[in-house]
Every structure is written in C-alpha cells, then in structure tokens.
Amino acid sequence: MTAPVRVLVVDDDALVRAGLTMMLDGAPGIVVVGEAADGDQVPAVVDAHGPDVVLMDLRMPRVDGITATRRLRARPRPPEVIVLTTFDTDANILHALRAGAGGFLLKDTPPHRIAEAIRQVAAGEPILSPTITRRLMDRTAGQADRYARARAVLATLSPREHDVVVAIGQGRNNAEIAAALHLTLATVKTHVSHILTKLDLGNRTQIALLAHDAGLA
C-alpha cells in the first residue's frame, strides 16, 4: 500500500487549523501530522514530524507565509508547500511561487479539491488554475529585465532540456511531455531533475515561471 501523504497545517487561526485537520484526516491517503500557529514555528515542527506537504497561511503575526516558505524551501530535502489563503492578489501569488510554493489555493476551495491538491503536489505536480496562471503570466510577461535574465539562464540548458522547459511552461504534465517529445516517462523525469539542479530551482512551478518570463510559453 502507498504511504499516506503527511501534512502540516500552518495558520494563526486555531479554528481554521482545527477545521482543516478534521477535514484532511478524513480524506483518503492523507494524514495530518502536526500544526503550527506562526511561520516561526515551522522549522521545528517540520523537524519533529517530517511532513510531505505544508499547508501555509500567508498572513501571520511574526513570520509571514512567504518568508516561512522561502526559508523552508532553502533547506535540504524540504517538504512541498501549498499556500492556502484568503488573499489572492497578483503580488501574493507571484511572491509565493517565487519563494518555492508548489501551489496556491484560496480558503474557500472545496475540501475535496484541497485534498486533491495535496496529493498532486506531493506527487511533484504543481497546482495552479489556468485563471491564476494567466493572470500571473500576463503580469510578468512585459518585464524586460525578467525576460533578459530568463533567456540568459535558459541558455545554459541543452536543446532537449529547453524543449522540456517550454512544455512545462505550457502546463503539460510528464506524460504529456513524453508523448509530445517522443520520450519515455523516465527520460522526462530525468530531464526535469537535471533542469531543477542546473537552474537551482525548487519545483516545476518555478520552471514554468521561468519559461513565461522568457516568452517561451
């Protein structure tokens, strides 16, 4: 049997934490292993419980969710992070994803969709709705400095790795990339791993952002 996805819930509202914990503990394949009330508690709780995915609030009194995400994703073998918030401004989305979050959800997301997002992000697939993706890319596409930096970074990749970056930027999953590029699924996974290492990125979402910054998708 596949081990359940281990989840840490981070929110400064005790009622929200309790509600999420109750809801997720009843979801197939998911177990809540810990809670934190502020971003400054996250490292210790992660060390104690070893979650696979962290559900991260944005606005907390001492250390906000974006800062906590950035610090967490800079650690060796970090868990994935899904930001779960009521604040969906373009700036919040952009900052969260650039900090290394693998997903961005609103707190009014239906419970079954939150559970699906956790399982998907734990499997290495980012969670971004087409609407949020388009809003974000429209906001960043016209910035010349990001364009130039992205192009320079992508120039360090091999032609095939470049093709994979473009496909990720188009929102394709590994199976779709394999079919489009006539590669095996294992080869695609290897290319993605090499891209993350070469470009010092934390997840596929950051690859997609880079592709769009470079005007490739």
Backbone bond lengths (Angstrom), bond angles and torsions (degrees), N, CA, C in turn:
res aa  C-N    CA-C-N  psi(-1)  N-CA   C-N-CA  omega(-1)  CA-C   N-CA-C  phi
1 M - - - 1.457 - - 1.531 110.37 -
2 T 1.320 116.46 144.24 1.448 121.51 178.23 1.521 109.83 -73.26
3 A 1.326 116.09 135.10 1.460 119.58 179.50 1.518 110.03 -65.89
4 P 1.330 118.13 145.23 1.467 119.98 179.25 1.519 111.52 -67.86
5 V 1.315 115.93 154.13 1.459 121.56 175.74 1.528 108.02 -74.91
6 R 1.317 116.19 125.79 1.463 122.33 -177.99 1.537 109.20 -90.62
7 V 1.320 116.78 126.18 1.464 121.10 -171.69 1.524 111.04 -121.82
8 L 1.332 115.31 138.46 1.459 123.19 171.03 1.524 108.26 -110.42
9 V 1.327 117.24 129.81 1.463 122.95 179.63 1.524 109.13 -102.81
10 V 1.341 116.47 122.43 1.464 121.73 -178.57 1.522 108.84 -120.07
11 D 1.347 116.58 113.69 1.465 121.48 179.58 1.521 107.79 -162.35
12 D 1.329 116.69 140.85 1.460 118.91 -178.40 1.521 112.91 -80.48
13 D 1.323 118.42 -7.08 1.458 123.17 178.33 1.529 109.41 -96.37
14 A 1.325 116.33 114.03 1.466 120.58 -176.42 1.521 111.89 -61.12
15 L 1.336 117.75 -35.50 1.457 120.58 179.46 1.524 111.51 -67.44
16 V 1.331 116.94 -38.61 1.463 120.66 177.39 1.521 109.78 -64.33
17 R 1.332 116.61 -45.54 1.467 119.76 178.62 1.518 110.97 -58.95
18 A 1.322 116.33 -45.25 1.467 119.99 -178.70 1.521 111.11 -63.97
19 G 1.342 116.36 -42.04 1.457 119.69 179.81 1.508 112.67 -64.63
20 L 1.339 116.44 -43.66 1.465 120.38 179.01 1.521 110.93 -64.99
21 T 1.319 116.08 -42.17 1.469 119.92 -179.61 1.526 110.79 -62.47
22 M 1.312 116.68 -44.59 1.466 120.48 179.91 1.524 110.82 -63.46
23 M 1.321 116.15 -43.48 1.461 120.67 -178.41 1.525 111.42 -66.98
24 L 1.325 117.33 -45.46 1.463 120.63 -175.05 1.521 112.16 -73.57
25 D 1.319 117.77 -33.45 1.464 119.55 178.72 1.523 111.93 -65.56
26 G 1.336 116.73 -17.31 1.458 119.85 176.30 1.511 113.65 -95.17
27 A 1.345 117.06 0.45 1.464 121.18 -178.46 1.521 110.47 -89.46
28 P 1.330 118.15 136.31 1.473 120.34 179.67 1.529 111.80 -59.47
29 G 1.325 115.71 135.33 1.450 120.98 173.83 1.508 115.42 76.26
30 I 1.333 118.34 14.30 1.462 122.28 -178.70 1.519 109.10 -133.66
31 V 1.335 116.77 139.66 1.453 121.47 173.67 1.527 108.48 -138.45
32 V 1.326 117.01 131.51 1.463 121.97 176.03 1.523 108.21 -83.86
33 V 1.330 116.39 121.04 1.466 120.15 -175.12 1.521 112.41 -103.80
34 G 1.344 118.05 -10.24 1.454 119.19 -179.62 1.511 112.42 -174.48
35 E 1.328 115.16 167.40 1.454 122.44 177.37 1.520 109.14 -134.64
36 A 1.337 116.42 154.43 1.456 122.52 173.09 1.515 108.14 -140.88
37 A 1.339 116.43 143.82 1.459 121.39 -176.45 1.516 113.12 -98.16
38 D 1.332 117.76 -5.45 1.461 120.66 179.98 1.524 109.10 -159.65
39 G 1.334 115.25 157.26 1.458 119.52 -177.83 1.512 114.13 -61.80
40 D 1.337 117.19 -26.59 1.461 118.36 -179.20 1.526 112.59 -72.69
41 Q 1.330 117.41 -14.23 1.469 121.20 178.74 1.528 112.83 -88.41
42 V 1.330 116.08 -12.77 1.460 120.16 -170.92 1.524 113.70 -59.99
43 P 1.344 120.62 -48.94 1.471 118.57 -177.34 1.523 113.63 -56.17
44 A 1.334 116.65 -44.86 1.468 119.21 -178.02 1.520 111.58 -65.98
45 V 1.333 117.01 -40.71 1.464 119.66 -179.11 1.533 110.67 -69.45
46 V 1.322 117.46 -37.00 1.466 121.17 176.05 1.526 109.88 -62.52
47 D 1.335 116.38 -44.87 1.463 119.83 178.77 1.526 111.39 -61.63
48 A 1.321 116.17 -36.47 1.468 120.09 -176.00 1.518 112.86 -75.54
49 H 1.348 117.16 -34.05 1.456 119.50 -169.86 1.529 115.27 -118.33
50 G 1.321 118.93 -14.03 1.459 121.34 176.35 1.509 115.46 57.05
51 P 1.344 119.07 53.98 1.469 120.24 179.79 1.524 112.18 -69.76
52 D 1.322 115.60 155.99 1.462 121.60 172.63 1.526 110.89 -87.03
53 V 1.338 116.06 -33.73 1.461 122.22 -176.82 1.526 108.88 -136.52
54 V 1.335 116.02 137.83 1.458 121.95 175.14 1.524 108.45 -111.93
55 L 1.344 116.79 124.80 1.463 121.92 170.68 1.516 106.79 -88.90
56 M 1.337 117.42 113.87 1.463 122.56 -167.93 1.523 112.04 -115.08
57 D 1.338 115.87 120.59 1.457 120.42 171.52 1.528 108.98 -71.37
58 L 1.335 117.69 158.51 1.464 120.81 179.22 1.521 112.48 -90.06
59 R 1.325 116.57 -53.29 1.460 120.28 -172.31 1.528 110.62 -97.10
60 M 1.338 114.45 110.67 1.459 121.52 178.18 1.525 107.78 -136.13
61 P 1.341 118.16 154.25 1.464 120.02 -167.20 1.526 116.57 -67.51
62 R 1.322 118.67 -35.38 1.467 119.01 -174.48 1.529 112.09 -102.96
63 V 1.317 117.41 -55.49 1.471 121.61 178.45 1.528 107.78 -124.73
64 D 1.327 117.23 117.76 1.466 120.74 -176.95 1.526 111.17 -71.98
65 G 1.321 114.62 166.60 1.462 120.02 -175.02 1.511 114.65 -65.24
66 I 1.319 118.05 -33.80 1.470 120.32 179.39 1.519 110.30 -67.58
67 T 1.334 116.95 -45.67 1.463 120.12 177.20 1.524 110.98 -62.43
68 A 1.321 116.29 -43.81 1.464 119.93 179.27 1.525 111.34 -62.55
69 T 1.330 116.95 -38.82 1.468 121.00 178.11 1.514 110.67 -65.06
70 R 1.308 117.31 -45.76 1.468 121.18 -179.49 1.527 110.87 -60.12
71 R 1.315 116.47 -44.35 1.469 120.19 -179.81 1.521 110.91 -66.10
72 L 1.328 115.71 -40.83 1.460 120.13 -178.11 1.516 111.28 -66.67
73 R 1.331 116.85 -44.92 1.460 120.49 -176.75 1.530 112.51 -70.72
74 A 1.327 117.51 -15.29 1.468 121.04 177.23 1.525 112.19 -81.97
75 R 1.320 117.10 -9.70 1.463 120.94 -179.68 1.530 110.89 -80.27
76 P 1.335 117.64 158.04 1.470 119.80 174.93 1.527 110.62 -64.03
77 R 1.323 117.08 136.47 1.458 124.19 176.13 1.538 111.80 48.90
78 P 1.321 116.98 57.61 1.467 119.23 -177.38 1.520 112.23 -77.85
79 P 1.330 117.47 157.33 1.466 119.49 171.93 1.520 110.22 -71.67
80 E 1.329 116.52 162.52 1.456 120.58 172.33 1.532 109.13 -73.85
81 V 1.330 115.92 156.79 1.465 120.94 -179.04 1.526 109.61 -127.16
82 I 1.324 115.75 131.86 1.462 121.90 169.71 1.522 107.22 -116.44
83 V 1.319 116.40 120.04 1.457 119.74 175.00 1.520 108.76 -77.29
84 L 1.330 115.82 129.43 1.461 122.05 179.90 1.523 106.99 -125.73
85 T 1.321 116.98 110.05 1.457 120.89 -168.59 1.522 111.46 -148.25
86 T 1.327 115.09 168.23 1.466 120.79 172.01 1.523 111.17 -97.27
87 F 1.337 117.63 -4.44 1.454 122.05 -174.22 1.525 109.86 -107.61
88 D 1.357 116.87 106.41 1.464 120.43 -174.34 1.524 112.28 -111.77
89 T 1.328 117.37 36.31 1.462 119.21 176.98 1.522 110.25 -66.81
90 D 1.334 115.64 155.19 1.460 119.42 179.23 1.523 111.26 -57.28
91 A 1.330 116.72 -39.92 1.468 119.97 -178.46 1.521 110.99 -63.61
92 N 1.340 116.87 -42.81 1.458 119.31 179.26 1.523 111.46 -62.56
93 I 1.328 116.75 -44.00 1.464 120.54 179.36 1.513 110.45 -60.60
94 L 1.324 115.96 -49.13 1.464 121.04 -178.04 1.521 111.60 -61.16
95 H 1.330 116.93 -48.54 1.467 120.11 -178.44 1.520 111.23 -63.19
96 A 1.320 117.37 -39.81 1.463 120.40 -179.42 1.524 111.51 -64.40
97 L 1.325 116.48 -43.75 1.460 119.77 -178.38 1.521 111.36 -69.86
98 R 1.311 116.72 -39.01 1.465 118.88 178.33 1.525 111.44 -70.38
99 A 1.318 117.44 -22.78 1.465 120.50 175.17 1.519 111.52 -75.70
100 G 1.337 116.89 -14.06 1.461 120.39 176.91 1.510 115.56 115.86
101 A 1.337 118.03 6.10 1.463 119.97 177.83 1.527 110.18 -64.35
102 G 1.320 115.64 140.58 1.457 120.77 179.05 1.510 113.04 -93.45
103 G 1.333 116.08 0.20 1.457 119.45 179.84 1.510 111.17 -168.21
104 F 1.323 115.64 162.21 1.463 121.78 -179.32 1.522 107.13 -143.54
105 L 1.338 116.80 114.89 1.452 122.03 -178.52 1.521 110.06 -128.22
106 L 1.323 115.61 152.27 1.455 120.84 173.84 1.528 109.63 -92.27
107 K 1.335 115.72 154.12 1.456 120.01 -176.39 1.523 113.45 -69.88
108 D 1.338 117.15 -13.42 1.463 118.58 175.31 1.529 112.28 -90.80
109 T 1.349 116.39 9.45 1.464 120.37 174.64 1.531 109.46 -63.30
110 P 1.334 119.12 134.58 1.460 120.75 179.22 1.538 111.76 -56.36
111 P 1.315 117.89 143.53 1.469 121.06 -176.85 1.529 114.10 -52.06
112 H 1.336 117.31 -41.35 1.468 118.19 -177.65 1.525 111.19 -66.86
113 R 1.343 117.08 -28.87 1.464 120.28 178.17 1.526 110.80 -73.84
114 I 1.327 117.08 -35.44 1.462 119.51 175.61 1.520 110.04 -63.88
115 A 1.328 116.62 -43.37 1.465 120.43 178.56 1.524 110.97 -62.78
116 E 1.336 117.18 -42.58 1.462 120.69 177.53 1.525 111.04 -61.88
117 A 1.336 116.20 -40.79 1.464 120.40 179.84 1.521 111.15 -62.91
118 I 1.325 116.74 -40.80 1.466 120.64 179.15 1.522 110.43 -61.55
119 R 1.331 116.30 -46.40 1.469 119.29 -179.74 1.532 110.83 -64.75
120 Q 1.323 116.79 -38.90 1.457 120.18 -178.34 1.521 111.56 -68.03
121 V 1.325 117.19 -46.28 1.463 120.45 -179.64 1.528 110.52 -65.82
122 A 1.330 117.17 -37.26 1.465 120.10 177.04 1.524 111.43 -61.98
123 A 1.335 116.40 -28.45 1.468 121.45 179.24 1.529 112.22 -85.96
124 G 1.334 116.94 2.42 1.462 120.12 176.61 1.507 115.51 93.47
125 E 1.345 117.09 10.19 1.465 120.88 179.73 1.525 109.24 -108.30
126 P 1.344 118.40 120.99 1.463 120.12 -177.76 1.518 112.46 -68.76
127 I 1.317 115.04 157.07 1.454 122.12 178.75 1.521 108.98 -112.56
128 L 1.328 115.72 107.04 1.456 121.92 173.00 1.516 107.39 -144.55
129 S 1.310 116.81 122.37 1.457 118.86 176.81 1.524 109.37 -69.04
130 P 1.327 118.59 152.50 1.470 120.47 177.81 1.526 113.08 -54.75
131 T 1.344 116.58 -35.20 1.467 119.67 -179.81 1.520 111.34 -64.62
132 I 1.332 116.98 -47.03 1.456 120.77 179.65 1.515 110.53 -65.96
133 T 1.336 116.22 -40.95 1.463 119.76 179.08 1.516 111.10 -59.30
134 R 1.319 117.20 -47.33 1.459 120.47 -177.89 1.524 111.64 -65.68
135 R 1.335 116.48 -40.88 1.465 119.58 177.21 1.515 110.92 -58.96
136 L 1.321 115.03 -44.73 1.452 120.23 -177.43 1.520 111.52 -66.71
137 M 1.328 116.20 -44.84 1.454 118.54 -177.12 1.530 111.73 -70.26
138 D 1.327 117.10 -35.90 1.455 119.34 176.39 1.524 110.73 -61.88
139 R 1.311 116.11 -34.57 1.456 120.62 -178.48 1.522 111.73 -70.51
140 T 1.323 116.21 -35.20 1.465 119.24 -173.39 1.527 113.68 -98.27
141 A 1.337 117.89 -16.24 1.459 119.71 -170.39 1.516 113.06 -63.09
142 G 1.336 117.37 -30.60 1.454 119.69 -175.72 1.503 115.37 -88.17
143 Q 1.303 118.57 4.30 1.453 120.50 -176.35 1.522 110.21 -88.56
144 A 1.330 114.60 109.19 1.466 120.61 -171.84 1.520 112.51 -63.72
145 D 1.334 117.75 -35.81 1.461 119.01 -177.71 1.522 110.96 -67.69
146 R 1.326 116.95 -40.02 1.464 119.66 177.00 1.524 110.27 -65.52
147 Y 1.311 116.34 -38.87 1.467 120.66 179.30 1.525 110.53 -59.24
148 A 1.322 116.60 -49.06 1.467 120.53 -177.15 1.524 111.38 -64.78
149 R 1.331 116.53 -42.72 1.464 119.58 179.78 1.522 111.08 -65.13
150 A 1.338 116.22 -42.59 1.462 119.85 -179.37 1.522 111.14 -63.03
151 R 1.326 116.90 -43.33 1.469 120.72 178.71 1.518 111.22 -60.92
152 A 1.324 116.65 -42.04 1.464 120.46 -179.48 1.524 111.18 -65.14
153 V 1.333 116.78 -40.73 1.460 120.48 179.66 1.522 110.71 -66.40
154 L 1.321 117.42 -44.63 1.462 120.98 -177.25 1.529 112.27 -68.97
155 A 1.311 116.72 -20.27 1.466 120.00 178.03 1.528 112.37 -66.05
156 T 1.327 117.16 -15.47 1.468 120.68 179.05 1.521 112.68 -81.50
157 L 1.336 117.56 -7.23 1.459 121.21 -177.46 1.524 112.11 -89.54
158 S 1.316 115.29 159.65 1.462 120.31 172.96 1.526 109.55 -73.91
159 P 1.333 118.79 161.94 1.468 120.04 178.69 1.522 113.49 -56.01
160 R 1.332 118.08 -40.81 1.453 119.86 -179.69 1.523 111.29 -69.16
161 E 1.334 117.29 -39.95 1.461 120.21 176.10 1.526 110.37 -62.05
162 H 1.320 115.89 -37.29 1.470 121.21 177.08 1.529 110.23 -61.11
163 D 1.332 116.60 -42.11 1.467 120.87 178.05 1.530 111.04 -61.68
164 V 1.311 116.49 -40.23 1.466 120.95 179.62 1.528 110.36 -65.73
165 V 1.317 117.04 -40.71 1.470 120.76 177.24 1.524 110.64 -59.33
166 V 1.331 116.64 -45.06 1.467 120.74 179.10 1.529 110.19 -59.81
167 A 1.320 116.41 -44.02 1.468 120.57 -178.60 1.523 111.28 -65.29
168 I 1.315 117.15 -40.21 1.467 120.22 176.97 1.526 109.62 -63.70
169 G 1.321 116.91 -40.68 1.454 120.91 177.67 1.514 112.62 -62.07
170 Q 1.321 117.07 -26.31 1.467 121.99 178.01 1.531 111.96 -83.57
171 G 1.335 116.39 -0.85 1.454 120.60 176.88 1.515 114.49 87.47
172 R 1.327 118.42 14.74 1.465 120.54 -178.42 1.523 110.75 -81.75
173 N 1.329 116.20 143.57 1.457 119.88 174.43 1.527 109.57 -85.50
174 N 1.327 116.87 179.03 1.467 120.29 -174.32 1.527 112.27 -61.53
175 A 1.325 116.59 -41.24 1.466 119.30 -179.08 1.525 111.08 -64.22
176 E 1.323 116.66 -41.00 1.466 120.54 178.72 1.525 111.62 -66.95
177 I 1.323 116.68 -37.39 1.474 120.28 176.99 1.525 110.28 -64.97
178 A 1.324 116.15 -43.54 1.471 119.99 179.52 1.525 110.83 -58.60
179 A 1.332 116.71 -44.22 1.463 120.07 -179.73 1.526 111.59 -66.57
180 A 1.331 116.67 -42.34 1.464 120.37 -176.79 1.521 112.31 -68.60
181 L 1.330 117.09 -35.45 1.466 121.31 -175.54 1.531 112.37 -101.21
182 H 1.345 116.63 3.38 1.473 121.66 179.17 1.529 111.30 58.00
183 L 1.335 114.71 48.92 1.452 121.92 178.95 1.533 109.08 -122.00
184 T 1.314 116.12 163.32 1.461 118.76 172.42 1.523 108.53 -79.17
185 L 1.335 114.86 158.52 1.463 119.77 178.44 1.522 110.39 -61.25
186 A 1.313 117.60 -39.02 1.464 121.20 179.64 1.523 111.19 -62.98
187 T 1.344 116.93 -38.82 1.463 120.59 179.38 1.519 110.71 -66.13
188 V 1.325 116.88 -40.30 1.460 119.97 177.99 1.527 110.33 -61.74
189 K 1.324 116.15 -45.00 1.464 120.05 179.64 1.529 110.80 -60.76
190 T 1.329 116.26 -38.21 1.460 120.20 178.06 1.528 110.78 -65.42
191 H 1.332 116.60 -43.70 1.467 119.87 177.84 1.526 110.93 -60.63
192 V 1.334 117.20 -43.75 1.468 120.30 -179.76 1.524 110.14 -61.59
193 S 1.325 116.58 -43.09 1.462 120.43 178.90 1.525 111.44 -61.56
194 H 1.346 116.14 -42.99 1.472 119.83 178.88 1.520 111.31 -64.84
195 I 1.328 117.23 -39.87 1.465 120.97 179.43 1.527 110.48 -62.32
196 L 1.329 116.81 -46.62 1.464 120.50 179.08 1.531 110.91 -58.56
197 T 1.339 116.10 -41.76 1.464 120.08 -178.94 1.528 111.35 -69.69
198 K 1.329 116.70 -47.76 1.468 120.44 -178.17 1.525 112.46 -60.83
199 L 1.328 115.85 -40.60 1.461 120.30 -173.96 1.528 112.55 -95.32
200 D 1.334 116.70 0.95 1.469 122.24 179.23 1.527 110.75 55.50
201 L 1.330 115.50 49.02 1.460 121.80 179.13 1.525 109.79 -107.99
202 G 1.335 115.46 157.77 1.456 119.07 -175.07 1.509 115.03 -93.89
203 N 1.358 118.31 -24.86 1.454 119.52 -176.27 1.525 110.63 -163.85
204 R 1.336 115.85 177.55 1.465 122.05 -176.93 1.524 112.37 -65.79
205 T 1.318 116.71 -30.71 1.457 118.86 179.84 1.517 110.75 -60.82
206 Q 1.318 117.05 -40.33 1.462 120.37 178.96 1.526 111.25 -68.25
207 I 1.334 117.69 -32.37 1.465 119.81 173.33 1.529 109.84 -63.30
208 A 1.333 117.11 -43.97 1.466 121.17 179.10 1.522 111.45 -61.27
209 L 1.329 117.05 -42.27 1.459 120.65 177.51 1.523 111.03 -60.44
210 L 1.318 115.89 -42.47 1.460 120.19 -179.56 1.523 110.56 -64.19
211 A 1.330 116.52 -41.15 1.472 120.19 178.65 1.514 111.22 -60.54
212 H 1.318 116.39 -42.96 1.458 119.80 -179.87 1.519 112.18 -72.27
213 D 1.331 117.49 -36.48 1.462 120.11 174.67 1.519 110.33 -58.28
214 A 1.340 116.63 -35.53 1.460 121.86 -178.17 1.532 112.50 -84.72
215 G 1.338 116.66 -0.96 1.457 120.39 179.20 1.517 114.25 72.89
216 L 1.335 116.29 27.90 1.456 120.31 -174.50 1.524 113.36 -99.29
217 A 1.323 117.81 -5.78 1.456 119.72 -176.88 1.527 109.97 -149.97
